[in-house]
């Protein structure tokens, strides 16, 4: 017997195991009164026709009919959890896109918001960020795919929320470069000068000042105007190489 009798009964209530009151498999072709009757119910593309007994692992199995017309015997708990969504035609119907980069992005988007064991859950689902209904459920991925194709998706771009505190939904998402995403991070520090509001990195690129130099000036307490406009004293500048291999000047 698996666990306590009470645990077994709890499992029965969810259609996971098929036991009789004494804790033994029923062995008959009909479900015991403790098995959740799934007949007539629909899970994704699968409609349950009738109870089909128990498998070798002691789990209740059901004969189901897929929307495509094919019949298949499926474990009841796997239907309920969404592990089985079709006879297999659903993956084929989207031309194998379940292995694509877009599918992985969609999958990770859901994990970040709903799977607590995901590394970065605290930054997403833990803060109340959710995925809109349109991008979830039976047609969720295909809706997300169609939106992506119409809104500038490319293999070198990533999904980005325009409002970093908002949800994953069409009106708050875009396909952005790494630089655009970095500029949109919650921890970015913005500086306003001359009617423009840019991040420290954006100001550094705009003015031709090394990012570390500008950041050092600000940490020393310089005003935004002085930090952005004071020329670099080449007398104290040190030469290092950028990622491109070109020399850069670092000075205050």
Rosetta silent file (secondary structure, phi, psi, omega in degrees, C-alpha in Angstrom):
SEQUENCE: XXXXXXXXXXXXXXXXXXXXXXXXXXXXXXXXXXXXXXXXXXXXXXXXXXXXXXXXXXXXXXXXXXXXXXXXXXXXXXXXXXXXXXXXXXXXXXXXXXXXXXXXXXXXXXXXXXXXXXXXXXXXXXXXXXXXXXXXXXXXXXXXXXXXXXXXXXXXXXXXXXXXXXXXXXXXXXXXXXXXXXXXXXXXXXXXXXXXXXXXXXXXXXXXXXXXXXXXXXXXXXXXXXXXXXXXXXXXXXXXXXXXXXXXXXXX
SCORE:     score description
SCORE:     0.000 S_00000001
   1 L     0.000  144.809 -176.803    0.000    0.000    0.000 S_00000001
   2 L   -95.700  116.147  178.800    1.246    3.534   -0.802 S_00000001
   3 L    66.353 -154.820  179.000    1.436    5.839    2.226 S_00000001
   4 L   -85.371  165.646  178.569   -1.439    5.844    4.721 S_00000001
   5 H   -61.465  -38.187  179.490   -4.956    4.732    3.976 S_00000001
   6 H   -63.413  -40.156  177.786   -6.091    8.363    4.194 S_00000001
   7 H   -63.250  -38.564  178.551   -3.486    9.365    1.601 S_00000001
   8 H   -63.408  -42.858  179.238   -4.752    6.577   -0.637 S_00000001
   9 H   -65.103  -37.315  177.219   -8.324    7.830   -0.277 S_00000001
  10 H   -62.364  -40.527  177.735   -7.155   11.376   -1.069 S_00000001
  11 H   -63.595  -39.295 -179.724   -5.523   10.040   -4.234 S_00000001
  12 H   -60.723  -39.973 -177.402   -8.735    8.257   -5.176 S_00000001
  13 H   -60.490  -26.047 -179.976  -10.671   11.500   -4.945 S_00000001
  14 L  -102.605   12.878  175.190   -8.430   12.927   -7.664 S_00000001
  15 L    71.273   20.386 -176.969   -8.610    9.879   -9.888 S_00000001
  16 L   -84.539  -45.919  179.884   -4.981    8.908   -9.356 S_00000001
  17 E  -122.627  159.686  178.987   -5.415    5.417   -7.884 S_00000001
  18 L  -120.016   95.188 -179.512   -8.220    2.902   -7.926 S_00000001
  19 E  -117.712  157.253  169.149   -8.591    1.285   -4.503 S_00000001
  20 L   -93.561 -178.705 -175.822  -11.438   -0.322   -2.633 S_00000001
  21 L   -60.925  -30.104 -177.555  -12.154    0.497    1.009 S_00000001
  22 L   -84.401    6.188  175.674   -9.629   -2.069    2.268 S_00000001
  23 L    85.873   11.760  179.298   -6.814   -0.376    0.343 S_00000001
  24 L  -109.900  152.734  177.892   -6.440   -2.985   -2.408 S_00000001
  25 E   -60.032  139.863 -175.380   -6.818   -2.540   -6.141 S_00000001
  26 L   -65.258  -37.807  177.618  -10.380   -3.357   -7.173 S_00000001
  27 L    74.487   -0.643  179.106   -9.283   -5.661  -10.020 S_00000001
  28 L  -101.335  174.248 -177.362  -12.621   -5.293  -11.740 S_00000001
  29 L   -87.371    3.930 -178.877  -13.459   -3.529  -14.970 S_00000001
  30 L  -118.353  148.463  179.598  -15.520   -0.851  -13.252 S_00000001
  31 L   -71.209  146.570  174.761  -14.307    2.083  -11.173 S_00000001
  32 L   -73.736  169.311 -176.898  -14.872    1.952   -7.433 S_00000001
  33 L   -66.137  -14.180 -176.589  -17.072    4.623   -5.866 S_00000001
  34 L   -87.728  -10.734 -178.335  -13.920    6.480   -4.812 S_00000001
  35 L   -85.860  130.090  178.161  -12.688    7.173   -8.346 S_00000001
  36 L   -63.127  123.341 -177.482  -13.639   10.544   -9.788 S_00000001
  37 L   -78.789  112.754 -177.840  -15.905    9.852  -12.758 S_00000001
  38 L   -97.450   -5.244 -175.907  -14.413   11.614  -15.767 S_00000001
  39 L   -55.837  130.841  178.812  -16.781   10.158  -18.368 S_00000001
  40 L    89.409  -12.588 -179.238  -18.203   12.857  -20.611 S_00000001
  41 L   -85.017  155.982 -179.960  -15.718   15.491  -19.491 S_00000001
  42 E  -120.634  133.227  177.697  -13.337   17.260  -21.867 S_00000001
  43 E  -125.308  110.767 -175.639   -9.708   18.125  -21.174 S_00000001
  44 L    55.430 -118.008 -178.797   -8.079   20.214  -23.891 S_00000001
  45 L   -92.797    0.167 -172.929   -8.622   18.188  -27.111 S_00000001
  46 E  -104.680  124.396  174.120   -9.544   14.959  -25.313 S_00000001
  47 E  -104.974  126.409 -177.389  -13.139   13.927  -24.529 S_00000001
  48 E   -78.225  126.029 -179.290  -13.451   11.079  -22.011 S_00000001
  49 E   -90.543  -53.883 -178.073  -15.647    8.234  -23.310 S_00000001
  50 E  -163.264  164.268  175.516  -15.539    5.704  -20.478 S_00000001
  51 E   -67.247  138.607 -176.586  -13.504    4.176  -17.667 S_00000001
  52 E  -121.284   12.951  176.589  -10.961    1.633  -18.961 S_00000001
  53 E   102.128 -154.299  179.687   -9.703    0.042  -15.718 S_00000001
  54 E  -125.670  148.131  179.943   -6.353    0.401  -13.985 S_00000001
  55 L   -90.277 -174.170 -176.089   -2.886    0.091  -15.428 S_00000001
  56 L   -66.459  -17.887  179.508    0.111   -1.834  -14.077 S_00000001
  57 L   -94.560    6.873  178.234    1.011    1.089  -11.809 S_00000001
  58 L    79.249   19.909 -178.648   -2.404    1.036  -10.142 S_00000001
  59 E  -103.447  142.492  178.475   -3.640    4.188  -11.848 S_00000001
  60 E   -68.742  132.207  178.648   -7.102    4.718  -13.260 S_00000001
  61 E  -121.740  153.033 -173.084   -7.100    4.932  -17.051 S_00000001
  62 E  -134.156  142.298  175.001   -9.796    6.228  -19.368 S_00000001
  63 E   -82.623  123.638 -177.123  -10.689    5.752  -23.012 S_00000001
  64 E  -123.859  156.596  176.197  -10.679    9.172  -24.665 S_00000001
  65 E  -120.103  124.751 -179.337  -11.451   10.523  -28.104 S_00000001
  66 E   -78.537  158.194  177.637   -9.323   13.308  -29.525 S_00000001
  67 L   -57.928  -25.723 -179.416  -10.812   16.163  -31.549 S_00000001
  68 L   -78.673   -8.890  178.720   -9.070   14.666  -34.579 S_00000001
  69 L   105.723  -13.460 -178.057  -11.138   11.480  -34.164 S_00000001
  70 L   -81.493  140.449  177.908   -8.449    9.162  -32.813 S_00000001
  71 E   -98.790  147.969 -177.648   -9.094    7.215  -29.594 S_00000001
  72 E  -154.503  142.524  175.876   -6.486    6.736  -26.898 S_00000001
  73 E   -90.570  128.156 -172.671   -6.325    5.325  -23.353 S_00000001
  74 E  -133.204  145.160  174.610   -4.973    7.913  -20.909 S_00000001
  75 E   -67.572  131.973 -176.375   -4.206    8.065  -17.172 S_00000001
  76 H   -57.130  -43.372 -177.993   -6.859   10.201  -15.485 S_00000001
  77 H   -64.880  -30.828 -179.998   -4.450   12.298  -13.426 S_00000001
  78 H   -72.970  -29.270  173.176   -2.452   13.178  -16.543 S_00000001
  79 H   -66.987  -46.251 -176.678   -5.609   14.490  -18.176 S_00000001
  80 H   -64.213  -39.271 -178.854   -6.394   16.623  -15.147 S_00000001
  81 H   -78.918   -9.585 -178.999   -2.896   18.070  -14.893 S_00000001
  82 L    83.030   11.446  179.049   -2.810   18.885  -18.608 S_00000001
  83 L   -68.692  -34.832  174.701    0.113   16.550  -19.219 S_00000001
  84 L  -110.506  119.953 -176.792   -1.908   14.893  -21.986 S_00000001
  85 L  -115.505  -16.954  179.404   -3.713   17.391  -24.209 S_00000001
  86 L  -160.576 -178.094  177.354   -4.316   15.353  -27.356 S_00000001
  87 L   -74.954   -4.903 -175.559   -3.549   12.010  -28.968 S_00000001
  88 L   123.943  -11.131 -177.167   -0.316   13.625  -30.151 S_00000001
  89 H   -74.252  -22.078 -177.778   -1.794   15.550  -33.055 S_00000001
  90 H   -62.503  -43.810  177.576   -1.650   18.887  -31.215 S_00000001
  91 H   -64.770  -40.500  179.871    2.132   18.997  -31.430 S_00000001
  92 H   -68.604  -32.001 -176.116    2.020   17.918  -35.048 S_00000001
  93 H   -69.030  -21.134  176.875   -0.664   20.470  -35.888 S_00000001
  94 L  -104.697   27.316  172.501    1.676   23.330  -34.995 S_00000001
  95 L    54.959   37.875  176.479    4.407   21.856  -37.177 S_00000001
  96 L    71.992   18.231 -177.769    6.643   20.871  -34.311 S_00000001
  97 H   -68.152  -10.054  176.523    6.833   24.427  -32.945 S_00000001
  98 H   -64.251  -13.708  176.447    6.903   22.992  -29.435 S_00000001
  99 H  -101.108    3.271 -174.447   10.653   22.621  -30.074 S_00000001
 100 L   -83.738  166.928  177.310   11.062   26.176  -31.358 S_00000001
 101 H   -62.918  -39.614  179.709   12.624   29.183  -29.635 S_00000001
 102 H   -63.163  -37.999  178.931    9.208   30.870  -29.407 S_00000001
 103 H   -65.509  -40.986  179.016    7.753   27.863  -27.610 S_00000001
 104 H   -63.605  -40.487  179.052   10.618   27.932  -25.080 S_00000001
 105 H   -63.341  -44.481  179.350   10.065   31.655  -24.504 S_00000001
 106 H   -63.207  -42.788  179.760    6.341   31.087  -23.993 S_00000001
 107 H   -62.304  -46.019 -179.197    7.016   28.162  -21.648 S_00000001
 108 H   -68.270  -32.139  176.640    9.508   30.143  -19.535 S_00000001
 109 H   -60.798  -43.343  178.161    7.124   33.103  -19.417 S_00000001
 110 H   -68.270  -41.532  179.868    4.527   30.842  -17.793 S_00000001
 111 H   -61.818  -43.867 -179.509    7.097   29.257  -15.458 S_00000001
 112 H   -59.949  -30.340 -175.626    8.320   32.639  -14.220 S_00000001
 113 H   -95.472  -24.547 -171.881    4.773   33.606  -13.286 S_00000001
 114 H  -127.935  -11.239 -179.200    3.274   30.350  -12.003 S_00000001
 115 L  -107.254  106.335 -173.741    5.977   27.846  -11.013 S_00000001
 116 L   -63.612  -24.013 -179.452    7.363   28.712   -7.588 S_00000001
 117 L   -78.667   -9.287  177.739   10.372   26.428   -8.015 S_00000001
 118 L   -66.314  137.858 -174.350   11.580   28.508  -10.985 S_00000001
 119 L   -51.586  -45.522 -174.724   14.741   30.422  -10.075 S_00000001
 120 L   -99.993   21.327 -178.884   13.371   33.884  -10.882 S_00000001
 121 H   -56.286  -40.208 -177.264    9.780   33.307   -9.692 S_00000001
 122 H   -59.250  -27.661 -178.613   10.180   35.920   -6.919 S_00000001
 123 H   -85.560   -9.502 -177.200   10.813   38.623   -9.534 S_00000001
 124 L  -125.264  -89.068 -179.673    7.676   37.752  -11.513 S_00000001
 125 H   -56.639  -35.641  179.191    4.903   35.608  -10.055 S_00000001
 126 H   -65.043  -20.458  177.352    6.112   36.449   -6.568 S_00000001
 127 H   -99.664    5.832  177.972    5.427   40.133   -7.319 S_00000001
 128 L    91.337    7.515  179.430    1.953   39.412   -8.684 S_00000001
 129 L   -78.020  133.453 -177.620    2.864   39.476  -12.384 S_00000001
 130 L  -126.981  171.357  174.115    0.661   37.176  -14.479 S_00000001
 131 E  -104.049  134.634 -176.588    0.215   36.082  -18.100 S_00000001
 132 L   -61.403  155.335 -178.769   -2.987   37.248  -19.782 S_00000001
 133 H   -58.854  -32.976 -178.494   -5.743   34.697  -20.467 S_00000001
 134 H   -61.215  -31.787 -177.826   -5.218   35.078  -24.215 S_00000001
 135 H   -99.584   13.462  177.663   -1.708   33.613  -23.923 S_00000001
 136 L  -122.905  171.661  174.477   -2.717   30.784  -21.592 S_00000001
 137 L    78.420 -160.097 -171.102   -4.842   27.681  -21.913 S_00000001
 138 L   -54.924  -48.124 -177.339   -5.712   25.592  -24.937 S_00000001
 139 L  -105.426   15.469 -175.116   -4.812   28.111  -27.647 S_00000001
 140 H   -56.031  -48.999 -177.296   -2.407   30.153  -25.542 S_00000001
 141 H   -65.859  -42.828 -178.906    0.767   29.344  -27.424 S_00000001
 142 H   -65.360  -35.845  175.354   -0.751   29.812  -30.873 S_00000001
 143 H   -64.330  -41.771  178.137   -2.215   33.181  -29.824 S_00000001
 144 H   -65.360  -41.419  179.030    1.215   34.180  -28.523 S_00000001
 145 H   -61.258  -48.059 -178.636    2.848   32.920  -31.721 S_00000001
 146 H   -63.885  -40.540  176.894    0.467   34.880  -33.966 S_00000001
 147 H   -62.085  -43.044 -178.654    0.944   38.056  -31.909 S_00000001
 148 H   -61.599  -44.219 -178.612    4.719   37.638  -32.090 S_00000001
 149 H   -65.352  -27.619 -178.670    4.732   37.220  -35.875 S_00000001
 150 H   -91.560   -7.476 -174.075    2.656   40.397  -36.272 S_00000001
 151 L  -126.832   37.586  168.292    4.693   42.455  -33.823 S_00000001
 152 L    84.906   21.198  179.174    8.290   42.234  -34.950 S_00000001
 153 L   -61.193  139.821  172.376    9.572   38.926  -33.605 S_00000001
 154 L  -148.533  155.928 -175.559   13.128   38.035  -34.660 S_00000001
 155 L   -65.119  -18.510 -179.993   15.570   35.419  -33.387 S_00000001
 156 L   -98.104    9.942  179.506   17.891   38.098  -31.981 S_00000001
 157 L  -113.410  160.321  179.567   15.132   39.777  -29.913 S_00000001
 158 E  -127.440  156.736  178.279   13.634   38.898  -26.538 S_00000001
 159 E   -70.139  133.665 -176.351   10.207   39.415  -24.980 S_00000001
 160 E  -137.894  133.245  175.177   10.137   42.632  -22.946 S_00000001
 161 E   -87.402  124.066 -178.005    7.421   44.178  -20.773 S_00000001
 162 L   -60.178  -48.363  171.737    7.127   47.913  -21.483 S_00000001
 163 L   -95.537  110.479 -175.275    5.952   48.531  -17.923 S_00000001
 164 L   -62.692  -15.208  177.902    8.318   46.428  -15.831 S_00000001
 165 L  -101.523    2.113 -178.771    5.643   46.198  -13.132 S_00000001
 166 L   -93.789  178.752 -176.303    2.901   45.189  -15.578 S_00000001
 167 L   -88.358  170.023  172.660    1.699   41.805  -16.807 S_00000001
 168 E   -81.765  103.585  179.597    2.569   39.751  -19.861 S_00000001
 169 L  -155.497  157.375 -174.197   -0.122   40.896  -22.302 S_00000001
 170 H   -51.360  -41.319 -176.576   -0.195   42.259  -25.877 S_00000001
 171 H   -75.792  -10.504 -178.089   -0.489   45.919  -24.870 S_00000001
 172 H  -119.864   11.737 -177.783    2.445   45.706  -22.469 S_00000001
 173 E  -124.988  154.445  177.600    4.887   43.552  -24.426 S_00000001
 174 E  -153.127  164.838  173.050    7.307   44.060  -27.280 S_00000001
 175 E   -98.317  119.013 -171.144   10.232   42.298  -28.929 S_00000001
 176 E  -128.404  158.196  174.782   13.359   44.183  -27.892 S_00000001
 177 L   -76.031  169.118  178.261   17.138   44.072  -28.233 S_00000001
 178 H   -60.789  -39.475 -179.654   19.351   43.352  -25.238 S_00000001
 179 H   -64.197  -43.593  179.698   20.179   47.066  -25.000 S_00000001
 180 H   -64.039  -39.015  178.077   16.512   48.066  -25.013 S_00000001
 181 H   -66.096  -41.035  179.887   15.761   45.528  -22.315 S_00000001
 182 H   -62.085  -38.419 -179.990   18.678   46.744  -20.200 S_00000001
 183 H   -70.312  -17.425 -175.509   17.393   50.316  -20.455 S_00000001
 184 L  -102.337    6.655 -178.427   13.975   49.139  -19.283 S_00000001
 185 L   -72.754  148.022 -176.770   15.125   47.314  -16.134 S_00000001
 186 L   -61.945  -31.217 -174.674   13.633   48.378  -12.807 S_00000001
 187 L   -83.521   -2.357 -178.708   17.061   48.963  -11.243 S_00000001
 188 L   -63.569  144.664  176.819   18.198   51.449  -13.912 S_00000001
 189 L  -103.432  124.591 -179.153   19.120   54.943  -12.791 S_00000001
 190 E  -102.090  142.522  177.362   17.743   57.749  -14.969 S_00000001
 191 E  -120.816  135.260  177.977   19.270   61.202  -15.317 S_00000001
 192 E  -110.176  127.161  179.685   17.402   64.273  -16.580 S_00000001
 193 E  -157.921  134.722  177.663   19.328   67.053  -18.274 S_00000001
 194 L    60.245   30.589  178.201   18.538   69.515  -21.040 S_00000001
 195 L    83.834    4.418  179.084   14.999   68.231  -21.384 S_00000001
 196 E  -115.442  145.214  177.879   16.084   64.595  -21.895 S_00000001
 197 E  -123.138  107.646 -176.967   15.642   61.643  -19.561 S_00000001
 198 E  -132.865  162.591  175.262   18.090   58.801  -20.229 S_00000001
 199 E   -76.068  167.305  178.632   19.802   56.024  -18.309 S_00000001
 200 H   -58.410  -43.290 -179.920   23.436   56.389  -17.261 S_00000001
 201 H   -63.284  -39.931  179.656   24.469   54.011  -20.052 S_00000001
 202 H   -66.553  -40.473  177.327   22.489   55.965  -22.641 S_00000001
 203 H   -64.357  -40.651 -179.665   24.055   59.272  -21.553 S_00000001
 204 H   -60.304  -44.925  178.620   27.528   57.712  -21.674 S_00000001
 205 H   -67.342  -39.559 -177.679   27.005   56.568  -25.268 S_00000001
 206 H   -65.068  -39.634 -174.958   25.404   59.851  -26.300 S_00000001
 207 H   -97.646   -5.573 -179.664   28.234   62.009  -24.906 S_00000001
 208 L    74.588   26.159  178.337   31.131   59.668  -25.617 S_00000001
 209 L  -102.725  138.488  177.263   31.969   59.304  -21.924 S_00000001
 210 L   -61.444  138.139 -178.243   32.991   55.942  -20.507 S_00000001
 211 H   -57.468  -43.295 -179.075   30.173   54.470  -18.422 S_00000001
 212 H   -63.499  -36.805  178.205   32.472   53.780  -15.457 S_00000001
 213 H   -64.180  -47.356 -179.578   33.722   57.366  -15.509 S_00000001
 214 H   -63.972  -42.203  179.035   30.206   58.787  -15.460 S_00000001
 215 H   -63.812  -38.378  179.390   29.115   56.390  -12.739 S_00000001
 216 H   -66.141  -39.885  177.644   32.163   57.308  -10.636 S_00000001
 217 H   -60.761  -44.753 -178.515   31.402   60.999  -10.947 S_00000001
 218 H   -66.575  -38.810  179.538   27.844   60.499   -9.746 S_00000001
 219 H   -67.767  -23.716  176.957   28.944   58.322   -6.806 S_00000001
 220 L   -79.515   -6.791  177.956   31.300   61.127   -5.749 S_00000001
 221 L    96.362   11.440  178.749   28.303   63.406   -5.441 S_00000001
 222 L   -65.153  149.435  174.639   28.754   65.472   -8.604 S_00000001
 223 L   -69.203  158.204 -179.415   25.679   67.245   -9.909 S_00000001
 224 H   -59.893  -43.083 -177.947   24.088   65.744  -13.023 S_00000001
 225 H   -61.261  -47.684 -178.657   25.029   68.798  -15.099 S_00000001
 226 H   -67.365  -41.724 -178.719   28.711   68.744  -14.072 S_00000001
 227 H   -61.157  -33.962 -177.160   28.969   64.951  -14.383 S_00000001
 228 H   -87.990  -24.025 -171.667   27.648   65.095  -17.931 S_00000001
 229 H  -109.119  -18.982 -177.552   29.423   68.208  -19.191 S_00000001
 230 L   -70.093  126.477  179.676   32.881   68.335  -17.603 S_00000001
 231 L   -63.841  152.235  177.452   35.540   67.295  -20.151 S_00000001
 232 L   -74.599  130.690  177.418   37.749   64.330  -19.316 S_00000001
 233 L   -79.855  101.665 -175.740   41.166   65.383  -18.044 S_00000001
 234 H   -62.901  -18.813 -179.497   43.398   63.374  -20.381 S_00000001
 235 H   -63.568  -32.328 -177.083   46.346   63.974  -18.048 S_00000001
 236 H  -108.495    7.602 -178.432   44.870   61.479  -15.560 S_00000001
 237 L   -74.422  143.049  174.544   43.164   59.188  -18.053 S_00000001
 238 E  -113.817  147.909 -176.829   44.156   55.530  -18.169 S_00000001
 239 E   -98.363  129.397  171.859   43.876   53.398  -21.246 S_00000001
 240 E  -132.804  173.541  179.146   41.975   50.126  -21.280 S_00000001
 241 E  -106.232  136.755  176.746   40.458   48.098  -24.065 S_00000001
 242 L   -78.629  179.341  178.732   36.757   47.917  -24.742 S_00000001
 243 L   -62.813  -25.730 -178.837   34.939   44.754  -25.765 S_00000001
 244 L   -83.028   -8.156 -179.185   35.597   45.693  -29.376 S_00000001
 245 L    94.916   -4.467  179.354   39.332   45.873  -28.699 S_00000001
 246 L   -84.755  143.410  179.213   39.488   49.671  -29.099 S_00000001
 247 E   -68.273  143.083  177.317   41.240   51.756  -26.390 S_00000001
 248 E  -127.434  151.934  179.078   39.017   53.764  -24.042 S_00000001
 249 E   -98.769  134.158  176.169   39.855   56.581  -21.624 S_00000001
 250 E  -121.035  117.336  177.178   38.884   56.300  -17.955 S_00000001
 251 L  -162.253  167.982  176.216   39.148   59.432  -15.872 S_00000001
 252 L  -102.803    0.000    0.000   37.089   61.767  -13.733 S_00000001
